[in-house]
Amino acid sequence: MSATRINPVGHFRRFFLRGLAVVLPATLTLWVLVQAYLWVDRSIAEPINSGIRYGIIRLYGNWPTLGDMTGVIPTSEEMIELRLADGLPSDDVSNDRQLIFDYQAVVVNSWWTDYFLVRMIGLVVAIAAVYFAGRLVGGLVGRWAYRGFERFLTSIPVIKKIYSWIKQIVDFLFSNQGKKQMKFNRVVAVEYPRRGIWSVGFQTGEAMKSIVPKSGDSVTVFIPSSPTPFTGYTVTIPRADLIELPISVEEAIGFAISAGVLRPPSQSLSASPETSED
């Protein structure tokens, strides 16, 4: 009785692909989170940290006794080294104030390099600023100031287009404005724009009264576009032609934003094709 012959290439490819299916989701998720953190740290936290560092350094320069109070002041031996490094005699005290200021600037900057928690100050300040901005806009004076600032932005030709587009996305994702404007009852699939082509949409209500005599028992469906689901087409579809999908509105929006790449777990094919051995 002969043993089954195993093709090494096919065997390796089969289990390598199976390993990728296991490793890639977690790896890509971690990569996205790391990239998001790096972007926030570089684009938001670091500018705030730079401003804080500059303020502390200027405070030391304008308030020399603060160095004595906080212990951020060079020793006598360090002062001699600073003078020599600056090309001055070791006993020349004429430029000591500037040397001390430069030394303190180096110390302050090193805090952000050596201590992780110090680097988090910028992120904490950004979160606090966003929170207080939300509280401020909740008041009468804050809303008035916000509307004035918004009118100013929308009066600038180029910025008006960019701001309006971004604001629609933010309002749709994070505020209740999208929910007020579009009340999605359920997720459905309809044959649109022609028979044989299926599109995912949201049933938003009953059909218009004037259309019912021609369309019969119909409903209104909003079909979002990709990757901006706040735009799309509103159509009237016979109720009998709808397929109700067992997914949430959030899952359907993710499906539209990703152009079909992110499918709801319940709608993914569970069985992965086995790679045949050569």
Helices and strands as residue ranges (DSSP letters): H 8-40, I 41-45, H 46-62, H 65-70, H 76-85, H 96-114, H 116-119, H 121-137, H 140-154, H 157-174, H 177-181, E 186-191, E 198-206, H 212-215, E 218-224, E 232-238, G 239-241, E 243-244, H 249-257, G 265-267
